[in-house]
Amino acid sequence: MELARIETFVKVSPADIAGMDMLVATCLADAADGDVDALYDLGVAYSTGSHGVNCDLVEAHKWFNLAAASGHEAAQWCRADIAGEMSAREIAEAQRRAREWLRAERQAA
C-alpha cells in the first residue's frame, strides 16, 4: 500500500501572514465545536509548518488522530504518513495530547 503525501490533501492556502494566524484561531474554535475538517486543517498546518505555526509532527499527529477518529479519511492517511517519521515516544505523546484534548472538550460541554 502506498501512502499519499500530506501535500495531496492540503486545501487551504493563506493569502498573507496576517491571515495565517486567523486561520489557526478559527480552526481551533471550529474544532472545539466539533468540526472534523477543522481538526484536519490543524493537522495540515502543524505537519507543514504553515499558517503561522512551526512544523510540529507531534501536534500534527494529535490533530490528524482526532480527525481520523471522527471518520475523516484523508486524516487517516496523513496520520499514517507522518507516523513513519516519528519515534514511538513521539507517537505516544501525540496520543496522550489527543486524549487530553478530548477530556478537556468533554468537561467544557
HELIX and SHEET records of a PDB file:
HELIX    1   1 ILE A    6  PHE A    9  5                                   4    
HELIX    2   2 ILE A   17  ALA A   32  1                                  16    
HELIX    3   3 VAL A   36  THR A   48  1                                  13    
HELIX    4   4 LEU A   57  ALA A   69  1                                  13    
HELIX    5   5 GLU A   73  ALA A   83  1                                  11    
HELIX    6   6 ALA A   88  ALA A  108  1                                  21    
END                                                                             
